[in-house]
C-alpha cells in the first residue's frame, strides 16, 4: 500500500451557482492568464462530509462542527428542570472548554466565537455530563470539564483535521488535502434575468410580472485534485483498519458523485465525475493542474482534458523517474467502475 493516494477528477457542471462569493456570484480564479470558474475546497469538503454517502458508510463516526453546542447544552438543562440562571452558567463553562465564549453586555454566553469540530466521543461525554448534572442538580466539577478527547473515531476530523487554538495538543492534522476545483477552459459568469408570474393576476388591471430578478451562473468542466496521506489517516483513526477503509471508500464515492448544494433547486446541477485518475505511491504528491495552464479550447473539451491529464502525468513520471501505480475510470469509454476504483485505492493492483 502506497503512503499517498491521489485523485484527479474531471466533472462537468451545466449552468450552476454551486459556490458563491460575497456578491452571490459564482466564485472564480485566474489560471493561465484567463478567468475560470472555481469551487472552493471548503465547499466541497462540507458537501462530502454531510452527504448521505458519508452518513451511510461512517454512521457513528462523524463529528459536528458548530459554535452553538453550548446553546444545546443550555436547552437540555432547561428541559431537565434546571433553573435558567444555573443552566446558563453551566453551559458557559462547558462550551468554554472548546473555544472562547462570546460576550453580550459584558457577560459570557454559551456560544463560542469560532466553529469547533466536536468528535462523537466528545459529544457523548458532554451528553453524559449533562445527564449527571440534571440528576444531582449541581454544576460540572473541574475534573469533569476535561472534555477534550484525542480523536480516534471521528472519520471526518481524521480526514479534514481540526484546530483548537487554546488546546493545540488536541488538534488533528488533516490526512486529506483537497484543492480548489477550477474549469479547464476559460469561463464567464453570466447573468440570468428572470421574471415570475402572479398566478392570481388575471390581467384585469395590469399584465406586469409579479417579480423581477437577476441571478448569476456559470458552466464548465472542472478539474479537481485530492490527496490522501494513508499513513496519517490510519494514525489519526487509531490504526482501526476497518474504519480507515470505510473512510476511503466514502471519500472516493462522494468526490466522484456528490455535488455542492448551492442553488440546486434553481439549476439542478447534480453531476458525477466523467473521468477519474487515481494514483498510489510513496513519493511526494503533485497535482496535475499544470495540464490546464493553457485553457482547453475546441469542441471536444472533455476528450482533450482527459488527454491533457494523462500526458502531463506521463511527462512528470518520466522527468522525475516516478512510477506511481494508477487506475482510470473513464465514462467516455465505459472503462472502470466505482467499486473497482475504491478497491484499487485500498489494495488493488490494476494499472492503466
Secondary structure, DSSP 4 states (H G I P E B T S, - for coil): --SEEEEEEEEEEEEE--SB-TTSSBPEEEETTEEEEEE-HHHHHHHHHTSHHHHHHSTT---EEES-HHHHHHHHHHHTT--HHHHHHHHHHHHTTTSPEEEETTEEEEEESS-EEE-HHHHHHHHHHHHHHHHHT----TGGG------SS-HHHHHH-B--TT-GGG-B--SEEEPPEEESS----EEEEEEE--TT--SSS----SEEEEEEEEEEEEEEEEEEEHHHHHHHTTT-HHHHHHHHHHHHHHHHHPPP-TTHHHH-----EEEEEEEEESSPP---GGGGSS---SS-HHHHHHHHHHHHHHHHHHHTT---EEEEEETTTTB--HHHHHHHHHT-----
